[in-house]
């Protein structure tokens, strides 16, 4: 009997390379003969972002020095995304959100057995539909569309559930010296940084199985 391969993905829902990394990981998993369990862990690229987010134009201009530079970078990501079947629509995104509440719903989705569907739905909502995922109603709508119980999602966002898990994930990211996402931890020991090609994942899976 094959042992289950455990993959922890440290990721932020507002990171386009995390979405690309998800697609490439899926290709590698599809090519693998054996059971795999993927768990998504939170990472906030902008932990000090206001809860309601800010204008994406303002945020990207501040981050990259000019809107033109931001658009050049977006164009590169769009081209890569196309090769992986993701249609990034950055022109639809009006706000760069605070991703804390999204991560709390991803935490809940793990407990409810629908984590992958909710992660996929959040990436799609933000990157291809331009929905504001710092808005709690939008977040609940997106998560519910992906199979998460609406009442449970609303209950988590009303309180402080999931915050402890985010703190624990921060500590794990520090332990593994994570400086950027996506970051993949395979069987708790083999690590991969960045949106690697499927072949790199398969090589890492092999190492994890042997070590």
C-alpha positions in Angstrom: 0.0 0.0 0.0 1.3 3.5 -0.9 1.9 5.9 1.9 -0.1 9.1 1.8 2.0 12.1 0.6 1.3 15.1 2.7 1.8 18.5 1.1 1.5 21.8 3.0 1.2 24.8 0.7 2.0 28.2 2.3 0.2 30.7 0.2 -1.7 34.0 0.0 -5.0 34.3 -2.0 -3.8 37.6 -3.5 -0.5 36.1 -4.9 -0.8 35.3 -8.6 2.2 32.9 -8.5 0.4 31.0 -5.8 -2.5 30.4 -8.2 0.0 29.3 -10.9 1.7 27.1 -8.3 -1.6 25.5 -7.5 -2.1 24.5 -11.2 1.4 23.1 -11.5 1.1 21.2 -8.3 -2.2 19.7 -9.6 -0.5 18.5 -12.8 2.2 16.8 -10.7 -0.3 15.2 -8.4 -2.3 13.9 -11.4 0.8 12.3 -12.7 1.5 10.6 -9.4 0.5 7.0 -8.6 -0.6 7.2 -5.0 -2.7 9.1 -2.5 -1.9 12.8 -1.8 -3.3 15.1 0.9 -2.8 18.8 0.3 -3.4 21.4 3.0 -3.4 25.1 2.4 -1.7 27.3 5.1 -2.0 31.1 5.4 0.6 33.7 4.6 -0.2 37.4 4.5 1.8 39.3 2.0 0.4 42.5 3.5 -0.3 41.9 7.1 -0.7 45.7 7.8 -3.2 46.2 5.0 -6.3 48.0 6.2 -9.2 45.6 6.7 -11.2 47.1 3.8 -8.1 46.9 1.5 -6.9 49.8 -0.7 -7.1 50.9 -4.3 -5.0 48.5 -6.4 -3.7 51.3 -8.6 -2.6 53.2 -5.5 -1.1 50.0 -3.9 0.8 48.9 -7.0 2.1 52.3 -7.9 3.4 52.7 -4.4 5.0 49.2 -4.5 6.6 49.4 -8.0 7.2 53.1 -8.4 4.8 53.6 -11.4 1.6 52.2 -12.8 3.4 51.4 -16.1 5.9 49.2 -14.2 3.0 47.4 -12.5 1.3 46.8 -15.8 4.5 45.4 -17.3 4.7 42.9 -14.5 1.0 42.1 -14.8 1.4 41.4 -18.5 4.2 38.8 -17.7 2.0 37.1 -15.2 -0.9 37.0 -17.7 1.3 35.4 -20.3 2.5 32.7 -17.8 -1.1 32.2 -16.5 -2.3 31.5 -20.1 0.1 28.6 -20.4 -1.4 27.1 -17.2 -5.0 27.7 -18.1 -5.5 30.7 -15.8 -7.0 33.9 -17.3 -5.8 36.7 -15.1 -8.0 39.8 -15.4 -6.0 42.4 -13.4 -8.0 45.2 -15.1 -11.1 44.0 -13.3 -9.5 44.3 -9.8 -10.2 47.6 -8.2 -8.9 46.9 -4.7 -6.0 45.0 -3.2 -7.7 43.3 -0.3 -6.7 42.4 3.2 -6.6 38.6 3.1 -7.0 37.8 6.8 -10.7 36.9 6.6 -10.1 34.8 3.5 -7.5 32.8 5.3 -9.9 32.3 8.2 -12.4 30.8 5.8 -9.7 28.6 4.2 -9.0 27.3 7.7 -12.7 26.5 8.3 -12.9 24.9 4.9 -10.1 22.5 5.9 -12.2 21.4 8.9 -15.2 21.0 6.7 -13.5 19.0 4.0 -13.9 21.5 1.2 -10.6 23.4 1.4 -9.3 22.9 -2.1 -12.7 24.0 -3.6 -12.7 27.2 -1.4 -9.1 28.1 -2.2 -9.8 27.6 -6.0 -12.9 29.7 -5.7 -11.1 32.6 -3.9 -8.3 32.6 -6.4 -10.8 32.7 -9.3 -13.1 35.3 -7.6 -10.1 37.7 -7.1 -8.0 37.1 -10.2 -10.5 36.4 -13.0 -13.8 37.9 -11.7 -12.3 41.0 -9.9 -14.4 40.5 -6.8 -13.5 42.3 -3.6 -12.5 39.5 -1.2 -11.9 41.8 1.7 -15.7 42.4 1.8 -17.2 39.8 4.2 -20.4 39.4 2.3 -18.5 38.7 -0.9 -16.2 36.3 0.9 -19.1 34.3 2.3 -20.8 34.2 -1.1 -17.6 32.9 -2.8 -17.0 30.3 0.0 -20.7 29.2 -0.1 -20.6 28.8 -3.9 -17.6 26.4 -3.3 -19.5 24.3 -0.8 -18.8 25.9 2.6 -21.8 26.2 4.9 -22.9 29.9 4.8 -23.9 30.0 8.4 -20.6 28.5 9.7 -18.6 30.9 7.4 -20.6 33.9 8.8 -20.1 32.7 12.4 -16.3 32.5 12.0 -16.1 36.0 10.5 -18.2 37.4 13.3 -15.8 36.2 16.0 -12.0 35.5 16.2 -11.9 31.8 15.1 -9.1 30.9 12.8 -6.7 33.6 14.2 -4.8 31.2 16.3 -4.2 28.9 13.3 -2.9 31.9 11.3 -0.4 32.6 14.2 0.7 29.0 14.2 1.2 29.1 10.4 3.3 32.3 10.8 5.5 30.4 13.3 5.9 27.5 10.9 6.7 29.8 8.0 9.4 31.4 10.3 10.8 28.0 11.1 11.1 27.0 7.5 12.6 30.5 6.7 9.8 31.3 4.2 10.6 34.6 2.5 8.1 34.3 -0.4 5.1 32.3 -1.5 4.1 29.8 -2.7 6.1 27.6 -0.5 5.6 23.8 -0.4 6.5 21.4 2.4 6.3 17.7 1.4 6.0 15.2 4.3 7.2 17.8 6.7 10.8 17.7 5.4 11.3 18.4 1.7 10.6 22.0 0.7 10.1 23.8 -2.6 9.8 27.6 -3.1 8.0 29.3 -6.0 5.7 28.2 -8.7 7.9 25.3 -9.9 7.2 23.2 -13.0 5.4 19.9 -12.4 8.7 18.0 -13.0 10.3 19.7 -9.9 7.3 18.6 -7.8 7.6 15.0 -9.0 11.3 15.0 -8.2 10.6 16.4 -4.7 7.8 13.8 -4.2 10.4 11.1 -5.0 12.9 12.5 -2.5 10.2 12.7 0.2 9.3 9.1 -0.4 12.9 7.9 -0.1 13.9 10.0 2.9 
